[in-house]
Amino acid sequence: MAVDLLLGLQWGDEGKGKIVDVLTKNYDIIARFQGGPNAGHTLEFDGIKHVLHTIPSGIFHKKAINVVGNGVVIDPVIFKKELDALDVFKIDVKSKLFISRKAHLILPTHRLLDAASETSKGKAKIGSTLKGIGPTYMDKTGRNGMRVGDLELSDWKEKYRALADKHEAMIGFYNVDIQYNLEELEAEFFNAIKTLKALTFIDSEEYLYQAQKDGKKILAEGAQGSLLDIDFGTYPFVTSSNTTAAGACTGLGVAPNQIGDVKGIFKAYTTRVGSGPFPTELFDEDGKTMASVGNEFGATTGRPRRCGWLDLVALKYAVRVNGVTELMMMKGDVLSGFEKLKVCTAYNYKGEVISHLPYNIEAENVTPIYTEMKGWSQDLTKMTKAEELPSTLNDYIDFLEKELEVPIKIVSVGPDRTQTIHR
């Protein structure tokens, strides 16, 4: 059986958690393949809102196995808090949640390094969530990191101590005032390690290989979005991992020829959290309305999201880089009430009209060129069938499908799992 992928196509926050939750009934295994607890996957059902950071979004389904792959970095403290929040739902995490031995661990000193590095940048800061993710990936590529499998070794605490001491020495090089009590942080960390060690550790690449041989259906869940990819995103304002389809191969040990459908998720407009270029960003009442109606605040950080019109130049780029085979459009309901909608279909790049994403999309180089369309006023949130959608919304969808050359299979009209229209 091929492994299907589900990816965000913008700067994250597209609504991946909800769609994984909606699709999980069709899969046996949900596997997270990259990123860390800077991800905030929001699920809403039965009147309850859930935010997951590291645990895959299939955890609330009784039959699904959830795998945290080798490409993920895990903060045991945040992971324990997620598990504690699941207690009330009586989920058997020992049999439902498996952790790759090759996944790297975020240490308390990784978070301190993150804070010191970001503080030292001053106005040039990249907007890190300060979760220690960047420094953890740096240790991974520098071959210094601690992995989940190390916790099964008798000398893991010695390995921890050596790495933490090295980090403390590095913090001093930044020459910034970072206040912390490492003893307190470590007490919380070691307590969380006990919880982590009670879970099931697996050699995930072997587990998934055998699952494929046994005919199990697997959905790989990405975190963040394609425009935050360390290679193909708006560098340096990106995350520290490969958020694109290729990351699923390296983050799970799945061969490229085993990838099936690539499901891409995007908002009907565009948002971005943190620093970095954003060609279609709005600073007027339209942008404020999107933010207000869409409740655009980061699920993990609470930071307000910057809002703007849909950028088809960037979206086409993400579709091509990922090899997307089908699309899901989120938050169509947020655009209800706009008399006119705009879609960026090209850039004026240094005086030249282009339709591809260039190396640099900073405001001094790029001006968006818009196509204007009619909006719709109807409330979409109670609609359940594609036939109920307003004609102008269908025109919007048809236009996007023609431009992107990929079908839009799902339209989300609200945050609840039931507010999902299949086309």
N, C-alpha and C positions, 0 to 999 in steps of 0.2 A: 504493500500500500504506500502511495506517495504521501509526503508530509505537506500539508497546506500551511501557508503563512498568512498572518494577519499583521499589517503594518500601518503606522501613521505616515501620512504623506506631506505633512506640513511641519510646523515647529513644535510638534507635540500637542497634547491636550485635545486630540481630535475626537475622543470618545471610544478608545479601543476597549476599555474595560467593559462597557455596556455591550458592545458587539460580541466580544468573546463570550460573555454571559449568555447572550441570545443564541449564539451558535453552538455552545457546548453540548447541547442535547444531541448534536450530530456527530460528536467525537468521543473517543474513549480516553484520550490523553491530551491535556493542555500543557505545553512546555514553554516556559519563559527562557529566552535565549541571550539576553544582554541587559546591560544597565544595572542600576542599583536603586536604593530607596528614594532617589530623587523623582522616580516615577510615582504618579498618583492616579491609579485606575479606579474610577468611580462607577459603582454599580448601584442601581436603585430598583427595588421591588418590594412588594407587600408594605409599602409606606415607609420603608427603612432605607437610608442612604449608607452605603459602605464604601470605604476608601482603602484600597490595597496598594502596597508599595513594592513588595518583593514577591509575595505569594501570587501565583497565577490566578486569573480571573474565573477559572472554572471551579474554584474551591467550594462553592455553594451548591453544586450539583452532586447528587448522591453517587452517581455511577462513574464520574470522571476521576481519573488519576491526574495529579498535578505535579509537574517536574520543574524544579529550578535548575537550569542548565549550567554548564561549565563557564559560559560567557558572562554570567551574572556575578556581581559583587554583593556580598551579604554583610549587613551590619547586624550582628546578633542582638543588639539592644532593641533596634527598631523591629527586627523580626519577632522577638519575644512579645513586643507590644501588639503586633498584628495577631499573633497566636492567642494572646490573652483576650483580644476583642472577639475572637471566634468561639470562645468557651461557651457562650450563651447558646450557640447554635448546635452544640453537641456533635461537632464534626470530629471524626476519628482521624486526626492528622497523621498518626503513625502509619496508617494503611492508605491514606489518600494523598499524602504530600511527601515527595521524595526529593532529596537534595544531592546534586552532583558533588562527588568528592573533589572534583577539579575546580569548583567555584571558589573564588578568592574571598577572603575575609577583610572587612573594613575594621581596622583597629581604632581605638579612641584617639591615638596620636595621628592617624590619617585625617581625622576631622580637624584636629588642631593645625596640622600642616596646611589644610585647605584654607582655614581662616587666616593663617599667617600670610600665605601666598596672595590671597585676594586683597587683604588689607594693604599689603605692600604695593599693590598696583595703583592705588588711589583712584583717580578718575578713569583710568584705563581698565578697570576691573571688568571681567567678562560676565558677571552675573551668576556666579556659582551658587548652588543651593547650600554649600558648606556642609555637605554630608560626607565628605572625605572620599568621594568617588574618584576624582581625578588622581589624587595621590595613590590610591589603591591600584588603579590601572597602571600608573607609572611604576609601582613596585612589581606589578605583574610582568610588564615588558622589560623591566630591569632585572628580572629573575631573582627578586628578593622577597616576593610575597608569601603570605601564609594562605594555605588552602584548607577547605573543609576537611579533606582527608588527613591533614596534619593532626587534627584533633584526636585521631585514633592512635597516634603515636605516643609513646611514654614520655618523650622529651619535648612535647609541644609548648609547654610553658617556658622552657629555656629559649626556644626559637622565638616565641612572642617577646620575651624580655630583650633579646638582642636587637630585634627590629624596632621595638618601642624606644629603646635607648638611642638608636641611630636617628629616629625621627626627632627626638628631643634635641639632639645636637643640631639637626637641620633647622629646626624652628629658630634657633639662635641666630642663624645666618640671615634671616629676613629682617632682623633689627626693627621689629614692631612690638608694640605692647599688647601681648595676648595673655589675658588672665585666665588661669585654669587650675583646677585641683585634680591632678592625674590620679591620685589615690582614690578619690571618689569615683572618677570615671572608670577606673579599672575594676572597682568593686562591682559596679553595675554591669560591666562587660563580662566579668567572670561568672556572675550569676546567670546572665543570659546564655553563656556558653553551655551551662548545664541543661538548659531547655533545648538548645540546638542539638546537643548530643543525644537527646532522647528521641530524636526523629530518625527517619530511615535514610541512611547515606547509600548512594548507588554509584556505580560506574555508568553514568547516564548514556554515553554513546553506545555501550553494549546493550543496555536496557531498551533503548529506542530501536536499535537494530533488530533485536529479537521481537519487539512489539510489532514492527513492520512485517517481519516474516510470519507472524501469527495473524496478520490481517487486521491489526488494530488501526483505527483512524486517529491520526495525530494532527493537532493544530498548534503551530508554533506562534507564540504571542510576543510581539516586539514591545519595547518601551520607548518613550520619547517619540521623535518623528524624523523622517528622512532628511529634512533640512538641518537637523542637528547631528547628522552623521559625522564622525571624526574625519573622514576622507572627503565626503561629497556634500557636507553641509556648509553653512556660512561661516567658515573658519576665520578667526579662532573662537567665535561665539557659538560653540557647539558643545556636545557632550563628549565623553571620553571613550565611546565604544562605537561599533558599526551598527547603526540602527536600520540599515537597508537589508534587502533580502539576503545578500551575501553573508551578513552577520549570523543568520540562522544556521548556516553550514558550519561556521567556525564556533558558534556558541552552543551547538548541540552535538556536533559530530555527525551531522547528516550530509551525505554526499550530494553534490549539486544536481546529479541526475535523478535524485529521489524527491525533488521539490515538485509539488503539484500545482494547485491553484494559489495565486498570490492575490490576496484580498487587501485592497488599499482603502484606507479610511481618510476622509477629509471633511472639514466643515464647509457649510454653504458660503462662509466668509472666511477670513483668515485671522488668527490670533498669534501672539508671541509673548512669552514671559521672559523677563530679563533683558539684557543688553543685546545689541546687534542690529544690523540693517533690516529694514522692513519697508519695501517700496510702496505698498498700498496702505500703509498705516494712516488712520484718520484721526484728526485732532479736533473735529467739529462735533455737532450734535448727533450726527449719524453714528460716529464712533462711540459716543457716550451711550447712545441707545442700545447698540449692540452689546456693550459691556454690561449694561444694567439688565436688559431682558435676558441675555445669555448667562447671567451670573458668572461673569468671566473673572474668576479668581483661581489661582493655582490650587489644585487639590492637595498638594504636599506642603507648599510654602504659604499659601494664602495671599501670595502677591497678585496684584491686579494684572490682568492680561491686556496687552496692547491689542487694539482691534482695527481691522481694515477690510476693504473689499477683497473678494476672491482673486488670487493671483494665479492665472492660468499658465503663465510662463513658468513659474516655479513648480506648479502642480504637474505640468507636462514632463518636466525634468524628472520629478520624483517617480512618475508613472514609468518612464523609460528606464531609469536606473534600476528600478525594482522588477521590471517585467510584469507589471500588474495585469491580471487577467479579469478582475471584476472590481467594481467600486462601491463604496457605501458613503452616502452623503449624510452628514450629521447636522443637527440644529437648523433644519429648514424652517422650523417654527419661529426661530428668533428673527428671521427676516420679514415675518408677517407685519404689515403696516407700513412698509417702505413703498412710497409711490413709484420711485425709480430705483433700480439697482444698477450697479456698475460692476463690470468684470474686466480685469486687466488682461488684455490679449497680446500685448507686445510692450517692449521697452524702447524709449528713446535713450540710447546708450552712447554718450559722448557725441551726440548729434546724428547718430545713425539709428534707424529703426531696426530692431532685432527681435526675434521671437524665441530665442534660446536664453538660458541662464548663463550670464557671463561670469568670469572669474571674480569680479568685484561688483557688488550691487549696493554700495554705499550711496547715500542720497546725492552726493555731488556728481556721481557718474550716471545715475539712472533716474528717469522720470517715467512713471507708468502711462501707458496709452490705453484708454478705456473704451469698451463697447457698452452702451447703455441699453437697459431692458426695462420692461414694465414689471412692477412688483405685484404683490397680492395682499389683500387685507384680511382674508379669512383666517380664523383660528384653526390651526392644523392639529392641535394637541388631542382632539377627540376623534380624529379620523383614523380608520383602521384598514382601508382599502385604497389601492392605487387609483381606482376610478373616482374617488372622492376628492382627489387633489385638485386645486384650482388650475385652470388652463394656463395661466401665466407662469405658475410653478412648473408645470409640465414643459412649457416652452423653455424655461431656464434649464431644466434637466436635459432636454433634447439638445440644446445648444452646447452644454458641457460634454455630453456624450460624443457629439460630432467633433468637437475640438480635441478631446482626449483620446478618441478612437477606442474607448473601452466602455462597456455597459455599466450603468449604475443600477445595481441589483437591490439595494436597500436604501430607503429614505427614513431617517429618524425624525420624529415629530415631537419628541419630549424625552426626558431623562429616564423614565421607567422602561423596563424591559418590554412591557406591553405596547409602548408607543413606538412601534417599529413596523414600517410598511415594506413588504416584499414586492418587488416588481418582476 
